């Protein structure tokens, strides 16, 4: 493919829960994501932003088809291949090797009874790489992510690592097979502010050095400003707007996006004044309905 062509092209993607699986009843399929479209190029860092329940994580999981019971429609074209309707074997080949996912809670993403080496090397072992070579690459990627004494710590267990180091291990497992796209789903949620900054710096560093495309999912606009190059805003499962990161902060187009930005705490704000919610902003500025 042309280096300037999108490596991932998502068009009119919808995700629905079938009527028979709806909790508490209800008629018809329940639409969770409705007609979302975006593109990512190699080396690009795109943020998917919205409040909790906006459909961000569901969109990301749909790209890798991790939820078997939902109904997917639209198009997910990966490196020239349509993934919706692709054979299960092809999807297994892509997961981890071409598209990898970094989950939000490093405390639960790792198996406490398996060593760090076993978990980081697993994506290679399941693809037939010898144990010796898989563990060698595992040590190399841990070292690349600044884990001290990486080779020695392959024999350690997750309980012997801090939260920040566990997230580096999870990232190592996601990157060890050298994917082209990393989906980072709220990867800093369970971490303190200092460690959050370290993790974000590592994601940006790997993106630049490896020409790695990144789909970064977050509700935190502060992290978007320092990491992403472009931003897709979602609300209630729908596409709201997409802009490059500078224009989004300086010239937000949609009332909902302006509401999100207005609800971010500011250091120069009056501490005695109640912080606006998105709903407050929309009501005060005559914005579109949030329903």
GIRAKA-V426676 format. One record per residue. N is the residue number from 1. RES is the residue in one small letter. PHI is phi in radians with two decimals (none if undefined). Layout:
BEGIN
[[N | RES | PHI] [N | RES | PHI]]
END
This chain:
BEGIN
[[1 | x | none] [2 | x | -1.06] [3 | x | -1.04] [4 | x | -1.52] [5 | x | -1.34] [6 | x | -1.09] [7 | x | -1.44] [8 | x | -2.27] [9 | x | -2.24] [10 | x | -1.78] [11 | x | -2.30] [12 | x | 0.87] [13 | x | -1.28] [14 | x | -2.24] [15 | x | -2.27] [16 | x | -2.33] [17 | x | -1.63] [18 | x | -1.03] [19 | x | -0.91] [20 | x | -1.19] [21 | x | -1.81] [22 | x | -1.17] [23 | x | -1.34] [24 | x | 1.44] [25 | x | 1.44] [26 | x | 1.93] [27 | x | -1.71] [28 | x | 1.38] [29 | x | -1.19] [30 | x | -1.68] [31 | x | -1.41] [32 | x | -1.74] [33 | x | -2.26] [34 | x | -2.27] [35 | x | 1.21] [36 | x | -1.48] [37 | x | -2.35] [38 | x | -2.91] [39 | x | -2.31] [40 | x | -2.35] [41 | x | -1.83] [42 | x | -0.96] [43 | x | 1.41] [44 | x | -1.48] [45 | x | -2.00] [46 | x | -1.98] [47 | x | -1.79] [48 | x | -1.86] [49 | x | -2.09] [50 | x | 2.93] [51 | x | -1.22] [52 | x | -1.02] [53 | x | 1.53] [54 | x | -1.40] [55 | x | 1.81] [56 | x | -1.10] [57 | x | -1.16] [58 | x | -1.10] [59 | x | -1.10] [60 | x | -1.11] [61 | x | -1.15] [62 | x | -1.17] [63 | x | -1.07] [64 | x | -1.72] [65 | x | 0.93] [66 | x | -1.50] [67 | x | -1.88] [68 | x | -1.25] [69 | x | -1.57] [70 | x | -1.50] [71 | x | -1.80] [72 | x | -1.90] [73 | x | -2.37] [74 | x | 1.81] [75 | x | -2.51] [76 | x | -2.21] [77 | x | -1.74] [78 | x | -1.92] [79 | x | 0.88] [80 | x | 1.56] [81 | x | -2.03] [82 | x | -1.32] [83 | x | -1.58] [84 | x | -1.21] [85 | x | 1.60] [86 | x | -1.19] [87 | x | -1.12] [88 | x | -0.92] [89 | x | -1.09] [90 | x | -1.14] [91 | x | -1.11] [92 | x | -1.13] [93 | x | -1.16] [94 | x | -1.39] [95 | x | -1.08] [96 | x | 1.53] [97 | x | -1.52] [98 | x | -1.95] [99 | x | -2.14] [100 | x | -2.20] [101 | x | -2.21] [102 | x | -1.94] [103 | x | -1.53] [104 | x | -1.41] [105 | x | -2.07] [106 | x | -1.17] [107 | x | -1.24] [108 | x | -1.93] [109 | x | -1.32] [110 | x | -1.87] [111 | x | -1.40] [112 | x | -1.20] [113 | x | -1.79] [114 | x | -1.93] [115 | x | -1.22] [116 | x | -1.03] [117 | x | -1.06] [118 | x | -1.05] [119 | x | -1.38] [120 | x | -1.29] [121 | x | -1.38] [122 | x | -0.93] [123 | x | -1.01] [124 | x | -1.48] [125 | x | -1.07] [126 | x | -1.23] [127 | x | -1.78] [128 | x | 1.58] [129 | x | -1.23] [130 | x | -1.08] [131 | x | -1.05] [132 | x | -1.05] [133 | x | -1.23] [134 | x | -1.12] [135 | x | -1.22] [136 | x | -1.11] [137 | x | -1.19] [138 | x | -1.08] [139 | x | -1.13] [140 | x | -1.14] [141 | x | -1.25] [142 | x | -1.13] [143 | x | -1.13] [144 | x | -1.07] [145 | x | -1.61] [146 | x | 1.15] [147 | x | -1.53] [148 | x | -1.07] [149 | x | 0.88] [150 | x | -0.97] [151 | x | -1.09] [152 | x | -1.18] [153 | x | -1.41] [154 | x | -1.06] [155 | x | -1.54] [156 | x | -1.41] [157 | x | -1.96] [158 | x | -0.94] [159 | x | -1.12] [160 | x | -1.60] [161 | x | -1.97] [162 | x | -1.27] [163 | x | -1.04] [164 | x | -1.15] [165 | x | -1.23] [166 | x | -1.10] [167 | x | -1.17] [168 | x | -1.15] [169 | x | -1.15] [170 | x | -1.06] [171 | x | -1.15] [172 | x | -1.08] [173 | x | -1.11] [174 | x | -1.30] [175 | x | -1.82] [176 | x | -1.09] [177 | x | -1.54] [178 | x | 1.02] [179 | x | -1.22] [180 | x | -1.65] [181 | x | -2.36] [182 | x | -1.94] [183 | x | -1.72] [184 | x | -1.85] [185 | x | -1.67] [186 | x | 0.83] [187 | x | -1.24] [188 | x | -1.96] [189 | x | -1.01] [190 | x | -1.60] [191 | x | -1.96] [192 | x | -1.31] [193 | x | -1.05] [194 | x | -1.12] [195 | x | -1.24] [196 | x | -0.97] [197 | x | -1.07] [198 | x | -1.11] [199 | x | -1.14] [200 | x | -1.10] [201 | x | -1.10] [202 | x | -1.15] [203 | x | -1.09] [204 | x | -1.12] [205 | x | -1.06] [206 | x | -1.18] [207 | x | -1.08] [208 | x | -1.23] [209 | x | -1.28] [210 | x | -1.83] [211 | x | 0.97] [212 | x | -1.51] [213 | x | -1.29] [214 | x | -2.28] [215 | x | -1.85] [216 | x | -1.82] [217 | x | -1.83] [218 | x | -2.79] [219 | x | -1.85] [220 | x | -1.73] [221 | x | -1.18] [222 | x | -1.12] [223 | x | -1.25] [224 | x | -1.08] [225 | x | -1.06] [226 | x | -1.64] [227 | x | -2.06] [228 | x | -1.42] [229 | x | -1.76] [230 | x | -2.44] [231 | x | -2.38] [232 | x | -1.93] [233 | x | -1.78] [234 | x | -2.10] [235 | x | -2.62] [236 | x | 0.90] [237 | x | 1.40] [238 | x | -2.04] [239 | x | -1.20] [240 | x | -1.86] [241 | x | -2.85] [242 | x | -2.37] [243 | x | -2.57] [244 | x | -1.24] [245 | x | -1.11] [246 | x | -1.14] [247 | x | -1.19] [248 | x | -1.09] [249 | x | -1.38] [250 | x | -1.60] [251 | x | -2.43] [252 | x | -1.08] [253 | x | -1.62] [254 | x | -1.66] [255 | x | -0.97] [256 | x | -1.16] [257 | x | -1.10] [258 | x | -1.11] [259 | x | -1.15] [260 | x | -1.05] [261 | x | -1.17] [262 | x | -1.20] [263 | x | -1.54] [264 | x | -1.34] [265 | x | -1.06] [266 | x | -2.07] [267 | x | -1.15] [268 | x | -1.65] [269 | x | -1.36] [270 | x | -1.20] [271 | x | -1.14] [272 | x | -1.57] [273 | x | -1.77] [274 | x | -1.14] [275 | x | -1.20] [276 | x | -1.22] [277 | x | -1.57] [278 | x | -1.07] [279 | x | -1.10] [280 | x | -1.03] [281 | x | -1.07] [282 | x | -1.10] [283 | x | -1.18] [284 | x | -1.29] [285 | x | -1.95] [286 | x | 1.12] [287 | x | -1.31] [288 | x | -1.21] [289 | x | -1.06] [290 | x | -1.51] [291 | x | -1.38]]
END
